[in-house]
Amino acid sequence: MPDRPHLSVTPFQTYLGCPLQCFFRYACGMKMPPMGETALGRTIHEMLKENCRQKTESGLDLPLGQINGASGRLSSHSWIT
């Protein structure tokens, strides 16, 4: 059965909260950048994932310099003190 056009409640909820955000998201296809907590969580997740990959392949943790490089991305955020 072919997909039929449908309406979702989410665009209406977005419109009620902020019509301009709704326009940018649904008419222009632009997404909002992640919030600070989300960006922090993603960065930490990527650091852990990379360390796990390294440890699986070599049995060793990432060298400290590589960990410091990744954590430098954390300290560049203004919400980290």
Secondary structure as UniProt FT lines:
FT   HELIX           9..17
FT   HELIX           19..22
FT   HELIX           23..27
FT   HELIX           36..58
FT   HELIX           64..75
FT   TURN            78..79
//
